[in-house]
Amino acid sequence: MKMKRTVHLGLGSNLGDRAANLEQAIHRLAAWGVEAVRRSSLYATEPVGFAPQHWFLNCVVEAETELMPRQLLRAAQQVERDLGRRRLVRNGPRILDVDILLYGGSVVRMADLEIPHPRIAERRFVLIPLRELAPSLLHPTLRRTIAELLAATPDRSEVRVWHPPAGALAAPADAPEGREEPVRRSAPRD
């Protein structure tokens, strides 16, 4: 009998029906044996690394799986492809992005996979939803909690709690954002 591992996945979308894309991804990951236990709120996030493009919706999912790290990567990549992801431009617009943030307390270093995700500490759009789920979770290599990493990150990009517009489950990326609540920054913006 295989042992289930707790994993944390970062999901993002900035094309099409972003909220529905994230929901479909969570559903399709379950078919691969990646069962969501908890998920963060949805956050509207400013694009980082490539502009101009629509804002993203991001969330973090805490899941349990028997998949080994490389199997989990293959499952995540297949779900991305199934939903129409095409890797044309690094950090460019995408229907879906699924990142393996943490795989329990394991450290994985392979040519095509690095866990913990190497840029967790640099991304508010990951740290804020991850802090919502697990503020005292210890990063296995940096030896700091998620809350401490968020307080120390140099990233000052906008991250806001997102709520669907009244009467709708989700909105397309180019539609008005719905109601967003600012997330308090850990340090003032320069």
C-alpha positions in Angstrom: 0.0 0.0 0.0 1.4 3.4 -1.0 1.6 6.2 1.5 -0.4 9.4 0.8 1.6 12.6 0.8 0.4 16.1 1.4 1.2 18.4 -1.5 0.6 22.1 -2.1 -0.1 23.1 -5.7 -0.3 26.7 -7.1 -2.9 27.2 -9.8 -3.3 30.2 -12.0 -5.3 31.3 -15.1 -5.6 34.5 -17.0 -7.4 33.5 -20.2 -11.0 32.6 -20.7 -13.2 31.8 -17.8 -10.4 31.9 -15.2 -12.4 30.6 -12.2 -13.9 27.8 -14.2 -10.4 26.9 -15.5 -9.2 26.5 -11.9 -12.2 24.5 -10.9 -11.8 22.2 -13.9 -8.1 21.7 -13.1 -8.9 20.7 -9.5 -11.6 18.2 -10.8 -9.2 16.8 -13.4 -6.3 16.4 -10.9 -8.7 14.3 -8.7 -9.0 11.9 -11.6 -5.2 11.5 -11.4 -5.4 10.7 -7.7 -4.6 14.2 -6.5 -7.4 14.8 -4.0 -8.0 18.3 -2.8 -8.3 18.5 0.9 -8.4 22.3 1.2 -8.1 25.2 -1.1 -7.5 28.9 -0.6 -9.7 31.8 -1.7 -9.3 32.9 -5.3 -7.0 35.9 -5.7 -6.8 38.4 -8.6 -3.1 39.0 -9.2 -1.1 41.4 -11.2 1.0 39.6 -13.9 4.6 39.2 -12.9 7.5 38.8 -15.4 5.7 39.5 -18.7 3.4 42.4 -19.5 0.9 43.5 -20.8 -1.6 40.8 -20.2 -4.8 40.2 -18.2 -4.6 39.8 -14.5 -4.5 36.2 -13.2 -6.8 34.4 -10.8 -4.6 32.3 -8.5 -5.2 29.8 -5.7 -3.3 27.2 -3.7 -4.7 23.7 -3.2 -3.6 21.4 -0.4 -4.0 17.8 -1.7 -3.2 14.3 -0.8 -1.8 11.9 -3.4 0.1 8.6 -3.7 1.8 9.9 -6.8 5.6 10.3 -6.7 7.0 13.8 -7.6 7.7 13.0 -11.3 4.3 11.3 -11.6 2.6 14.4 -10.0 4.5 16.6 -12.5 3.2 14.5 -15.4 -0.3 14.6 -14.1 -0.2 18.4 -13.7 1.3 18.9 -17.2 -1.4 16.6 -18.7 -4.2 18.6 -17.0 -2.7 21.8 -18.3 -2.6 20.3 -21.9 -6.2 18.9 -21.5 -7.5 22.4 -20.7 -5.6 23.9 -23.7 -2.3 25.2 -22.3 0.3 26.0 -24.9 3.7 27.0 -23.8 4.5 29.8 -26.3 6.1 32.6 -24.2 7.7 32.2 -20.8 5.5 33.9 -18.1 3.0 34.7 -20.9 -0.8 34.4 -20.9 -2.2 31.0 -20.1 -5.4 29.1 -19.7 -3.9 27.2 -16.8 -0.7 26.9 -14.9 -0.2 24.2 -12.2 2.9 24.4 -10.1 4.1 21.9 -7.5 5.0 24.2 -4.6 5.7 21.6 -1.9 5.7 17.9 -1.7 5.4 17.3 2.0 8.8 18.2 3.5 10.7 16.6 0.6 13.4 18.2 -1.5 13.6 17.1 -5.1 16.3 18.3 -7.6 15.9 16.9 -11.1 16.6 18.4 -14.5 12.9 19.0 -15.1 11.6 19.3 -11.6 12.6 21.3 -8.5 10.6 21.0 -5.2 10.1 23.2 -3.3 9.3 25.5 -6.2 12.4 27.6 -6.5 10.5 30.9 -6.7 8.0 30.5 -3.8 9.8 33.2 -1.7 9.7 35.7 -4.6 5.9 35.5 -5.4 3.2 37.2 -3.4 0.6 35.5 -5.7 1.8 32.1 -4.2 2.7 33.2 -0.7 -0.6 34.9 0.2 -2.9 32.0 -0.7 -0.4 29.5 0.8 -0.4 31.6 4.0 -4.2 31.4 4.1 -3.9 27.6 4.3 -0.7 27.0 6.2 0.9 30.2 7.7 3.2 28.2 10.1 4.3 25.6 7.5 8.1 25.4 7.4 9.8 25.7 4.0 12.0 22.6 3.9 15.2 24.4 2.6 14.8 28.0 3.6 13.8 26.9 7.2 11.3 29.8 7.5 7.5 29.7 7.8 5.3 30.8 4.9 4.2 33.8 7.0 7.9 34.8 7.5 8.6 34.4 3.8 5.7 36.6 2.9 6.9 39.3 5.4 10.3 39.2 3.8 9.5 38.9 0.1 10.7 41.8 -2.2 7.7 41.2 -4.5 5.3 44.2 -4.3 2.8 43.0 -7.0 -0.9 43.5 -6.4 -2.8 40.5 -4.9 -6.5 40.9 -4.0 -9.1 38.5 -2.8 -11.5 37.9 -5.7 -15.2 37.3 -5.6 -17.3 36.6 -8.6 -19.6 39.3 -9.8 -23.1 39.2 -8.3 -25.2 36.6 -10.1 -22.3 34.9 -11.8 -20.1 32.0 -11.0 -17.2 33.4 -12.9 -16.2 36.1 -15.4 -14.0 36.0 -18.5 -10.5 37.5 -18.1 -11.4 40.7 -20.0 -14.7 41.3 -18.0 -14.9 43.6 -15.0 -13.2 41.9 -12.1 -16.0 41.5 -9.7 -15.5 42.5 -6.2 -11.9 42.5 -4.9 -10.6 43.2 -1.5 -7.0 44.4 -1.1 -4.7 42.1 0.8 -2.6 44.0 3.3 1.0 44.1 2.4 3.6 42.9 4.7 5.7 46.1 4.1 4.8 49.4 2.5 5.1 49.7 -1.3 8.1 51.8 -2.4 
